[in-house]
Amino acid sequence: MTVTANVNVNVTRPDLVVLRPEGLYCPAGDFWIDPWRPVQRAVITHAHADHARSGHAAYLASREGAGLLRARLGEHIALQTLEWGEALQIGAVRLSLHPAGHVLGSAQVRLEHRGQVWVVSGDYFLSGHGDDANPTCTPFEPLRCHCFITEATFALPVYRWRPQRELLAEIDAWWAANAAAGRPSLLLAYSLGKSQRLLAGIDPAIGPIVVHGSVEKLDAAYRAAGIALPATRRLEDLDAAALRQALVLAPPSVRGSAWARRLGDARDAFASGWMQLRGQRRRQGLDRGFALSDHADWPGLLRAIAATGAERIVVTHGDEAVLLRWLREQGRDAQALRTAFGRDDEDAPAERPAAADAGPAAAP
């Protein structure tokens, strides 16, 4: 993605975070947040590949997410961790990490310097309570600040997530119906975060659960962090009769592969926020689509922004235009910031819907 110039530098009160070719930089602390080129000191919001890259000299992240970072980047990385809310002085900046609710260990970065507070949200998700809570990571924590840098992955009014309990019940029913017909159920979901959330919520009594190797490795990091997940098996461990009753959890990249062809006459489905639009499911030739996301929907984005009380909103990586227009119509100081953040390839739809397809912006 093209890197643009710095956002709205205030001469009397310099920005705490600026854009450099390497990524988001904090001059007062001399560190970077989720940089996309190698740097000396990187603060990492979470372990997804567009935010956590290899090659940095030193890493700082939440203690909750340390296992995932090592699983993805290697045990050898120079990693310092912080507990939630623990403050660290770096140069002239007081830094702390706070839960973002996106995946295990996902953090918002709070920066305080000379009376100014900025929050870099990374990716975030506002989960519900009870049956609608995401049991695989610490819930999102609203933070008061002067400037809030927010993602905009699903920043279109059409994206409004249904209760998690309803979607999980539909997945269970789809799996049970396939098992009754003697057909394996191939459920496609991103290996990190989405797969573990599904595992924690589905009914393992329906049949055996098979996970792809890319999911199994990350499941181990979740279990090591104390997250309860049901027992899973490998594809080669099942005989033909057991496979016909199985739910097979794998990344979307396996579609059409030799590994997937071993499932025979399987039904397939994709669990992703992009499935909110029926056209996405049709274009990909899927049996089912379940609109389950680990990103904030349109009402969630507006609630999160409002909770900050921020005077200034910086919008990045996603459908920035509609959110910017809505914020400015409300009289808010809002700017876009182009970054290299985005979707991991495994989680991307065949086509990204245009903002115009979702209709005009509207209040939640």
Secondary structure, DSSP 4 states (H G I P E B T S, - for coil): ----PPS---SSS--SSEEETTEEEETTTTEEES-SS--SEEE-S-SSTTT--S--SEEEEESTTHHHHHHHH-TTS-EEEE-TT-EEEETTEEEEEEE-SSSTT-EEEEEEETTEEEEE--S-----SGGGS-TTSPPP-----SEEEEEETT-STT--PPPHHHHHHHHHHHHHHHHHTT--EEEE--TTTHHHHHHHHS-TTSS-EEE-HHHHHHHHHHHHTT------B-GGG--HHHHTT-EEEE-GGGTTSHHHHTT-S-EEEEESGGGGSHHHHHHTT-SEEE---SS--HHHHHHHHHHHT-SEEEEEEE-HHHHHHHHHHTT-EEEEE--S----GGG--SSPPPGGGG-S----
